[in-house]
Amino acid sequence: MCIEKALLQGEVVIGLLTKKALEGYKKERMPFEDRKFILEYLSSAHLFEVVKQDSLDPTPNCKKYNCNAIASGDGWEKEELQAIKKLGLKIINIKSGEKLHSSDIK
């Protein structure tokens, strides 16, 4: 799982895209609160924190949580990469071996 691999790098904050962030990008197949519940349930040991992310640009969350690196599973959107390059964060690509996306959760 990508989250487990990210945890090997240190503390993890997950910026979970809101419906607003998904507009024009992909269809929200499950409400934000349900997706958040699933992620928080997976982290019953509180190994990571799930926070709202209202755009594809992770800059506000990265600044708020003083991130020094950012990880993604199977792809980066152009807007994300531009923001990350401006922030100068270390990029950690975590390949799962298969295409996994939160939109696949039904």
Secondary structure, DSSP 8 states (H G I E B T S, - for coil): -HHHHHHTTS-EEEEEE-HHHHTTT----S-HHHHHHHHHHHTTT--EEEEEE-SS--HHHHHHTT-SEEEESS---HHHHHHHHHHT-EEEE---SS---GGG--
